[in-house]
Amino acid sequence: RFKFRTSYGQNMISHTLEETRIGIKIANEIGANVDTVRMGCLLHDIGKIIEGEGNHVELGVQYLKKFNIPQAILDCVAQHHEDEEFSSNESVIVYISDAISGSRPGARHENTEEYGKRIRQLEEVARKHPEVDDAYAISAGREIRVIVNPSKAGDEQLTILAQAIRDEIRDTMTFPGTVKVNVIRETRASEIAS
């Protein structure tokens, strides 16, 4: 059933296998139990294909208990969304691997309406500052370019403005990954020699 399931547009098999590869590499690097991480990654979303009441974490743990799965692996499944406090390095690795696989650019899709709303909100955050002439969200909302009126703001104010916009985006919006804020102030002078 995993083959036909998606989570935010990401195929469950692709996500699970990618997460497992990431988890194994991290486990090898830090000397964690690779077998526990491998099984934790492979089984972490098993609850998404089980019909029943409850969230996929609870359903997955209940299902796996029927098969006498070791507690360390059950902990990885139970803790991969921080529903419980982490009990081992292996459960942290499963959590991190899940986050990396799900948050990389292009992994998941949000619906068009939500995407458009997020882009407009990014631009509005910047445009409400009086010294801003215009703002453009680019790179799928991972960067915002803010055009400043040179007569309303000097070069020394650009960093302060960029920090203010960054802080407001961080405090008022939810977004995957990071958003780079570029503030641009341009002054041109030209003369014609004849």
Rosetta silent file (secondary structure, phi, psi, omega in degrees, C-alpha in Angstrom):
SEQUENCE: RFKFRTSYGQNMISHTLEETRIGIKIANEIGANVDTVRMGCLLHDIGKIIEGEGNHVELGVQYLKKFNIPQAILDCVAQHHEDEEFSSNESVIVYISDAISGSRPGARHENTEEYGKRIRQLEEVARKHPEVDDAYAISAGREIRVIVNPSKAGDEQLTILAQAIRDEIRDTMTFPGTVKVNVIRETRASEIAS
SCORE:     score description
SCORE:     0.000 S_00000001
   1 L     0.000  -25.414  179.556    0.000    0.000    0.000 S_00000001
   2 H   -57.019  -35.332 -175.705    2.959    2.354    0.530 S_00000001
   3 H   -58.612  -30.685 -174.473    3.509    2.472   -3.218 S_00000001
   4 H  -104.002    8.106 -179.470    0.208    4.254   -3.742 S_00000001
   5 L  -105.244  145.940  174.107    0.376    6.639   -0.777 S_00000001
   6 E  -131.290  155.820  174.265    1.748   10.147   -0.724 S_00000001
   7 E  -128.919  113.538 -174.890    2.374   12.637    2.029 S_00000001
   8 L    53.283   37.255  177.973    2.272   16.281    0.847 S_00000001
   9 L    85.282   -4.819 -179.512    2.861   14.970   -2.669 S_00000001
  10 E   -95.759  123.087  179.084    5.914   12.892   -1.705 S_00000001
  11 E   -59.430  133.471 -174.739    5.593    9.163   -2.509 S_00000001
  12 H   -64.816  -37.725  178.646    5.823    7.140    0.712 S_00000001
  13 H   -66.588  -46.843  179.826    8.193    4.500   -0.680 S_00000001
  14 H   -59.597  -44.980  179.726   10.557    7.124   -2.086 S_00000001
  15 H   -61.708  -46.712 -176.895   10.447    9.088    1.183 S_00000001
  16 H   -64.408  -43.624  179.984   11.007    5.987    3.332 S_00000001
  17 H   -68.644  -39.563  177.141   13.935    4.710    1.260 S_00000001
  18 H   -63.826  -45.765  178.361   15.526    8.152    1.079 S_00000001
  19 H   -59.659  -40.731 -179.606   15.115    8.607    4.832 S_00000001
  20 H   -63.426  -43.842  178.079   16.644    5.167    5.430 S_00000001
  21 H   -60.850  -43.729  179.192   19.717    6.004    3.323 S_00000001
  22 H   -63.266  -47.155 -178.622   20.168    9.281    5.213 S_00000001
  23 H   -60.054  -42.713  179.776   19.669    7.593    8.587 S_00000001
  24 H   -63.029  -42.328  179.324   22.204    4.853    7.869 S_00000001
  25 H   -62.950  -44.137  179.166   24.827    7.403    6.855 S_00000001
  26 H   -63.989  -45.110 -179.375   24.285    9.453   10.016 S_00000001
  27 H   -59.680  -42.718  177.665   24.328    6.326   12.215 S_00000001
  28 H   -62.448  -40.619 -177.894   27.608    5.193   10.655 S_00000001
  29 H   -64.664  -39.477 -174.927   29.138    8.635   11.166 S_00000001
  30 H  -102.470    0.636  177.001   28.324    8.878   14.867 S_00000001
  31 L    79.441   26.614  177.476   28.611    5.205   15.790 S_00000001
  32 L   -83.102  170.899  179.871   24.915    4.585   16.512 S_00000001
  33 L   -72.630  106.722 -174.581   23.202    1.213   16.065 S_00000001
  34 H   -65.162  -39.240 -178.694   22.744    1.042   12.289 S_00000001
  35 H   -64.708  -40.403  177.957   20.252   -1.852   12.393 S_00000001
  36 H   -64.723  -44.134  178.840   17.969   -0.007   14.823 S_00000001
  37 H   -63.724  -44.455 -179.716   18.116    3.150   12.694 S_00000001
  38 H   -57.181  -51.003 -178.428   17.497    1.171    9.490 S_00000001
  39 H   -68.036  -37.861  177.430   14.404   -0.530   10.911 S_00000001
  40 H   -61.090  -43.398  178.782   13.195    2.665   12.601 S_00000001
  41 H   -66.793  -43.776 -178.520   13.418    4.555    9.304 S_00000001
  42 H   -65.294  -32.192 -174.570   11.770    1.769    7.304 S_00000001
  43 H  -102.953   -3.110 -170.442    8.883    1.430    9.760 S_00000001
  44 L   -58.256  -34.337 -177.349    8.412    5.021   10.981 S_00000001
  45 L  -106.512   18.082 -177.633    5.362    5.784    8.785 S_00000001
  46 H   -57.480  -29.422  179.717    3.773    2.302    8.801 S_00000001
  47 H   -65.521  -16.583 -179.421    0.762    3.780   10.601 S_00000001
  48 H   -72.453  -17.245  179.278   -0.143    5.791    7.488 S_00000001
  49 H  -105.301    5.523 -179.493   -1.376    2.645    5.735 S_00000001
  50 L  -101.459  129.283  178.049   -3.347    1.310    8.702 S_00000001
  51 L   -85.897  132.241  179.860   -7.015    2.170    8.928 S_00000001
  52 L   165.280  177.935  179.625   -8.157    3.072   12.404 S_00000001
  53 L   -86.488  136.820  178.315   -8.657    5.830   14.929 S_00000001
  54 L   118.033  172.013  179.380   -5.656    7.891   15.966 S_00000001
  55 L   -82.419  168.137 -173.510   -2.638    9.456   14.344 S_00000001
  56 H   -65.771  -26.624  178.620   -0.206    7.460   12.241 S_00000001
  57 H   -67.455  -50.979  179.637    2.404    7.339   15.017 S_00000001
  58 H   -61.035  -45.906 -179.756    0.021    5.713   17.519 S_00000001
  59 H   -61.516  -41.271 -179.835   -1.393    3.335   14.898 S_00000001
  60 H   -64.148  -44.923 -179.932    2.094    2.331   13.787 S_00000001
  61 H   -63.891  -45.039  178.707    3.336    1.591   17.304 S_00000001
  62 H   -59.299  -43.574 -179.300    0.197   -0.445   18.132 S_00000001
  63 H   -64.292  -46.004 -176.859    0.568   -2.440   14.916 S_00000001
  64 H   -67.637  -28.342  178.526    4.278   -3.147   15.401 S_00000001
  65 H   -62.243  -26.947  178.872    3.755   -4.347   18.988 S_00000001
  66 L   -65.125  -20.763 -174.446    1.831   -7.329   17.556 S_00000001
  67 L  -108.392   15.661  178.626    5.061   -8.565   15.960 S_00000001
  68 L    54.261   42.474  175.861    7.333   -8.295   19.009 S_00000001
  69 L   -67.944  137.613 -179.959    9.432   -5.550   17.447 S_00000001
  70 L   -56.307  147.058 -176.887   12.284   -4.542   19.811 S_00000001
  71 H   -57.704  -36.897 -179.111   11.560   -1.565   22.079 S_00000001
  72 H   -60.522  -37.336  179.032   14.413    0.505   20.592 S_00000001
  73 H   -74.656  -41.083  175.920   12.723    0.358   17.169 S_00000001
  74 H   -58.493  -39.287  178.155    9.285    1.074   18.659 S_00000001
  75 H   -62.264  -40.704  178.348   10.817    4.139   20.336 S_00000001
  76 H   -59.894  -44.139  179.733   12.123    5.368   16.974 S_00000001
  77 H   -67.000  -44.892 -176.396    8.632    5.084   15.479 S_00000001
  78 H   -67.246  -26.922 -172.365    6.928    6.623   18.532 S_00000001
  79 H  -106.635    3.837 -173.303    9.332    9.572   18.724 S_00000001
  80 L   -72.425   -7.474  172.506    9.826   10.493   15.060 S_00000001
  81 L  -118.803   19.828 -178.978    7.426   13.466   15.372 S_00000001
  82 L    59.586   26.783  175.663    8.599   14.490   18.840 S_00000001
  83 L   -68.496  -28.613  175.907    5.333   13.200   20.341 S_00000001
  84 L  -124.873  161.424  175.912    7.506   11.715   23.081 S_00000001
  85 L   -68.892  143.622  179.833   10.875   12.761   24.421 S_00000001
  86 L   -64.570  136.803 -178.173   13.795   11.138   22.600 S_00000001
  87 L  -109.517   -7.635 -177.812   15.117    8.083   24.411 S_00000001
  88 L  -159.256  164.922  174.157   18.180    7.301   22.289 S_00000001
  89 H   -62.068  -35.768 -178.110   20.540    8.578   19.623 S_00000001
  90 H   -63.852  -39.801  179.012   18.835    6.227   17.185 S_00000001
  91 H   -69.225  -33.141  175.421   15.414    7.839   17.691 S_00000001
  92 H   -65.799  -41.426  179.931   16.964   11.287   17.157 S_00000001
  93 H   -62.834  -42.563  178.108   18.571   10.041   13.926 S_00000001
  94 H   -61.820  -43.545  178.000   15.214    8.731   12.638 S_00000001
  95 H   -59.933  -49.065 -178.463   13.611   12.106   13.466 S_00000001
  96 H   -63.845  -43.400 -179.297   16.400   14.069   11.742 S_00000001
  97 H   -63.045  -39.930  177.351   16.404   11.792    8.684 S_00000001
  98 H   -62.421  -44.486 -179.951   12.626   12.168    8.349 S_00000001
  99 H   -64.515  -42.390 -179.941   12.939   15.955    8.551 S_00000001
 100 H   -63.551  -47.142 -178.613   15.753   16.068    5.976 S_00000001
 101 H   -62.865  -39.652 -177.444   13.883   13.875    3.498 S_00000001
 102 H   -79.752  -22.363 -173.200   10.656   15.846    3.861 S_00000001
 103 H  -103.881   -4.988 -179.897   12.119   19.342    3.819 S_00000001
 104 L   -66.639  149.034 -178.537   14.562   19.229    0.945 S_00000001
 105 L   -56.329  130.724  177.456   13.532   21.424   -2.013 S_00000001
 106 L    88.946   -7.918 -176.853   11.133   19.619   -4.334 S_00000001
 107 L   -70.421  -42.852 -175.339   10.369   16.764   -1.950 S_00000001
 108 L  -125.635  154.839 -179.209    6.874   17.842   -1.057 S_00000001
 109 L  -117.272  138.228  171.579    4.226   19.898   -2.751 S_00000001
 110 L  -104.816  156.859 -177.694    1.818   22.288   -1.146 S_00000001
 111 L   -66.911  155.893 -172.295   -1.427   23.096   -2.865 S_00000001
 112 H   -60.029  -38.360 -178.992   -1.363   26.044   -5.230 S_00000001
 113 H   -64.406  -45.242  178.992   -3.667   28.199   -3.131 S_00000001
 114 H   -64.909  -40.208  179.135   -1.510   27.827    0.006 S_00000001
 115 H   -61.514  -48.728  179.433    1.649   28.458   -2.004 S_00000001
 116 H   -60.590  -40.862  178.588    0.225   31.655   -3.517 S_00000001
 117 H   -62.599  -42.701 -179.357   -0.937   32.855   -0.112 S_00000001
 118 H   -65.632  -40.971  179.071    2.528   32.269    1.386 S_00000001
 119 H   -63.828  -46.376  178.829    4.242   34.144   -1.475 S_00000001
 120 H   -62.333  -40.718  179.990    1.860   37.117   -1.145 S_00000001
 121 H   -63.877  -40.344  176.679    2.330   37.174    2.626 S_00000001
 122 H   -58.320  -48.595 -178.116    6.126   37.243    2.204 S_00000001
 123 H   -65.617  -38.122 -179.865    5.899   40.215   -0.137 S_00000001
 124 H   -65.875  -36.243  177.948    3.408   42.043    2.117 S_00000001
 125 H   -57.287  -43.142 -178.935    5.718   41.731    5.125 S_00000001
 126 H   -75.889  -42.187 -174.473    8.381   43.673    3.219 S_00000001
 127 H   -66.087  -20.430 -177.039    6.093   46.158    1.450 S_00000001
 128 L   -75.110   -9.446  176.041    4.599   47.513    4.664 S_00000001
 129 L   -78.992  133.404 -173.104    7.866   49.285    5.511 S_00000001
 130 L   -63.064  -27.910 -178.472    7.662   52.928    4.326 S_00000001
 131 L   -82.639   -2.732 -177.062   11.094   52.953    2.680 S_00000001
 132 E   -91.745  127.165  175.216   10.243   49.943    0.477 S_00000001
 133 E   -83.922  -43.174 -179.055    9.144   50.576   -3.106 S_00000001
 134 E  -159.874  165.088  178.839    8.490   46.940   -3.986 S_00000001
 135 E  -146.698  142.285 -178.395    9.246   43.353   -2.994 S_00000001
 136 E  -133.062  122.565  173.321    9.410   40.133   -4.991 S_00000001
 137 E   -84.173  128.852 -179.505    9.415   36.600   -3.629 S_00000001
 138 E  -129.470  176.033  178.725   11.568   34.409   -5.880 S_00000001
 139 H    52.254   50.273  178.009   12.970   30.862   -5.881 S_00000001
 140 H    56.537   33.964  177.680    9.658   29.366   -4.741 S_00000001
 141 H    82.275   12.183  178.414    9.541   31.682   -1.734 S_00000001
 142 L   -91.864   -5.349  177.294   13.026   30.829   -0.494 S_00000001
 143 E  -147.247  144.445  173.835   14.254   34.359   -1.225 S_00000001
 144 E  -127.893  129.100  177.644   12.683   37.808   -1.139 S_00000001
 145 E  -103.712  123.365 -175.380   14.174   40.786   -2.960 S_00000001
 146 E  -111.363  120.282 -179.412   13.249   44.102   -1.419 S_00000001
 147 E   -97.332  120.231 -175.996   13.662   47.251   -3.522 S_00000001
 148 E  -101.873  141.424  174.753   14.244   50.348   -1.367 S_00000001
 149 L   -73.664  118.222 -175.265   13.592   53.945   -2.419 S_00000001
 150 L   -64.361  -21.798  178.564   17.067   55.567   -2.246 S_00000001
 151 L   -81.932  -12.509 -179.014   15.612   58.910   -1.157 S_00000001
 152 L  -104.453  -13.291 -178.683   13.909   57.285    1.865 S_00000001
 153 L  -148.818  136.204  176.699   16.744   55.085    3.146 S_00000001
 154 L   -90.781  171.389 -179.528   20.513   55.331    3.184 S_00000001
 155 H   -57.366  -36.136 -177.087   23.007   52.501    2.808 S_00000001
 156 H   -66.998  -18.247 -178.643   23.470   52.307    6.575 S_00000001
 157 H   -89.890  -10.402 -174.335   19.778   51.421    7.030 S_00000001
 158 H   -64.033  -44.681 -179.750   19.776   48.418    4.678 S_00000001
 159 H   -63.798  -41.764  179.423   21.099   45.888    7.192 S_00000001
 160 H   -62.514  -43.055  178.705   18.657   47.085    9.846 S_00000001
 161 H   -64.556  -44.569  178.967   15.761   46.789    7.386 S_00000001
 162 H   -59.280  -42.182  179.289   16.869   43.310    6.255 S_00000001
 163 H   -66.512  -39.806  179.622   17.035   42.170    9.886 S_00000001
 164 H   -64.052  -43.390  178.927   13.605   43.640   10.672 S_00000001
 165 H   -66.005  -44.002  177.948   12.030   41.873    7.682 S_00000001
 166 H   -56.441  -47.718 -178.076   13.837   38.621    8.555 S_00000001
 167 H   -62.987  -40.932 -179.420   12.595   38.778   12.147 S_00000001
 168 H   -67.680  -39.845  176.759    9.013   39.461   11.097 S_00000001
 169 H   -61.854  -47.293 -178.550    9.039   36.583    8.589 S_00000001
 170 H   -61.840  -38.747 -174.324   10.484   34.239   11.219 S_00000001
 171 H   -84.380  -23.853 -172.842    7.984   35.333   13.892 S_00000001
 172 H  -114.309   -9.178 -175.006    4.778   35.493   11.851 S_00000001
 173 L  -126.150  156.376  169.534    5.076   32.848    9.129 S_00000001
 174 L  -113.283  136.712 -176.326    5.659   29.135    8.786 S_00000001
 175 L  -155.557  150.835  177.252    7.785   28.018    5.873 S_00000001
 176 L   -79.661  139.108  176.089    9.950   25.056    4.897 S_00000001
 177 L    72.432 -135.968 -176.545   13.703   25.620    5.055 S_00000001
 178 L  -124.617  161.096  173.943   15.025   29.168    5.035 S_00000001
 179 L  -125.880  120.643  178.727   14.087   32.488    3.449 S_00000001
 180 E   -88.785  131.960  179.520   16.900   34.771    2.311 S_00000001
 181 E  -107.390  116.428  176.556   16.153   38.512    2.542 S_00000001
 182 E  -111.356  119.642  177.474   17.970   40.711   -0.011 S_00000001
 183 E  -105.037  127.413 -174.372   17.516   44.470    0.350 S_00000001
 184 E  -121.244  127.849  175.839   18.543   46.447   -2.724 S_00000001
 185 E  -126.584  124.152 -176.418   19.101   50.211   -2.908 S_00000001
 186 L  -129.599  130.991  174.824   20.210   51.652   -6.202 S_00000001
 187 L  -121.547  132.381  179.588   21.111   55.206   -7.109 S_00000001
 188 L  -124.456  143.733  173.976   21.968   56.126  -10.684 S_00000001
 189 L  -134.356  137.549  177.963   23.375   59.302  -12.126 S_00000001
 190 L  -143.774  146.629  176.989   23.956   59.973  -15.786 S_00000001
 191 L  -135.597  154.388  178.684   25.127   62.883  -17.882 S_00000001
 192 L  -114.028  126.598  176.762   25.483   63.263  -21.615 S_00000001
 193 L   -95.136  136.424  178.376   28.625   64.711  -23.101 S_00000001
 194 L  -132.793    0.000    0.000   28.301   66.480  -26.419 S_00000001
